[in-house]
Amino acid sequence: KENLCLYGNPDQSWEVNLPAEEVPPELPEPALGINFARDGMNRKDWLSLVAVHSDSWLLSVAFYHGARFNRNE
């Protein structure tokens, strides 16, 4: 199996895809392998795990962009 990642797109849609070859080092990377735990968990618990990873990644991206603002923006 491949390591899959859940990505949030600018148009507010989600995409499950292979990890990017190279991510700029300053950007937070999504959690790898969301599909590996799926087979050993019930559906509700797995979806909760995916939601936690998604929320964590979105917060990381939001703080990354927020830290780059200055007080004039």
N, C-alpha and C positions, 0 to 999 in steps of 0.2 A: 504494500500500500504506500501511497505517496503521503507526505506531510501536507495537509491542507490548512489554509488560513481563511478566516472570515474578514473581508475587507468592507469598510463603509465607503461608499462613493459620494462625491459632491452633490449628486442629485437625490440624496437621501435613500438610495437603494443599497442593498447588500449583495455581496458576491463571494462565493466560495471558490478559491483558486489556489494554485501552487504558490509558494512564497516567491517573492520577487528575487531575481538574481542578485541585485545590489540595491540596497536602500541607503539613502544618505545617512551618515552616521548619527546626525542629530535628530532624525525622526524616530519615534518609537515604532518598533516592529510589532505586528500582531502575534498572538500566541500561535505556536506551531502545533500541528497534530490534533486539531479538534475532532478529527474523525477516528482517532485511535481508541479513545475512551468509549465511543458510541456502542461498540459491540458488547462491552461488559456491563453496561448500565441500562436501567430502564429509561424509556424515552423522556419522561418528565425530568428526571435527574440530569440527563445529558443536555436537554435544552436549557436547564438552569445553569449548567456549567458553561455552555456556549454564551449565554446572556452575561454571565459574570466576566468572561474574557472580553466580550464585546464592549461592555461598559468600561472596563479598565482601560482598554485601548482607546476608546473615545475620550476618556478623561485625560489620558496621556497626551493625545494629539491636541486637545483643547488647551491644556497647560503649556504645551510647547509653543503653540501660536500665541497664547496670551502673554507669555514671557517675552516675546519679541516685540510687543507693542510698547510704545513710549507714551508718556502722558498726553501727548497731542493727538493721539489716534483714538 
